[in-house]
């Protein structure tokens, strides 16, 4: 069994004047069209691509960006639902801001052909999300069709999230992300690679790139990649496909679950099978003397 997945690197398109949202939705449609033309079953978009819409109202401050962009939530969710039905693709819609009874959340809409759409929430928030945007954390994780699961950006840096999804049957972890700096990108990418190793599964990492030339997107850094465990029979680099750094693009790869099963059961290491073998007990730290000199001025 296999599925064909596409990972999009969405580069914010700068416009001298954006009068409405049509060019933004056209941008999203471009990625779905490319994925459809390359016979993908699934396309994964990056986190917070609606930041491109801040060009409609240029005087919105970075502090008010989330509050401003919640007005597009219903349109984005309806679009993903409708285009998923029309294209036949599962659309993992990156993420957008949504007003909820608890407050504004960072959520991902997933369109399922003939099955409507579902929402997944970002659970772990960065300091910027909490302190500047005043958004609130989500609660819980979501399994998707075709053995997939989802962790939005920062969530992938916490092994417990990926482990919980893997224990529920996930074989493909989708990670929409937006990272401003090289260090931020490395934290997410290295975490994606770690999740692929420790849970012996595939990871689809989709990055937002480009900038608005001002806050809240003065810069960005990243690429999108489709990742396999670092073991036979997968490539030495464990990367099945990757977009050029900081450039718009879309990559597609087949994820072979038979090969994944082979790696899990017959690989040179078997992280998934061995995950519960250790007791992981920790001995107390050796007691150190308070001072190397005793009251007589002698070394202890």
ABEGO torsion letter per residue (X at the ends): XBBBBBBBBBBBBBBABBABAAAAAAAAAAAAAAAAAAGBABBBBBBGAAAAAAAABAABBAAAAAAAAAAAAAAAAAAAAAAAAAAGBBBBAEBBBBBBAAEBBBBBBBBBBGAEBBBBBBABBBAAAAAAAGBBBBBEBBBBBGGBBBBBEAAAABAAAAAAAAAAGBABBBBBBBBABAAAAAAAAAAAAAAAAAAGBBBBBBBBBEBAGBOABABBBEBBBBBBBBBOABBAAGBABBBBBGBBEBBBBBBBAAAAAAAAAABABBAAAAAAABAGBBBBBBBBBABABBAAGBBX
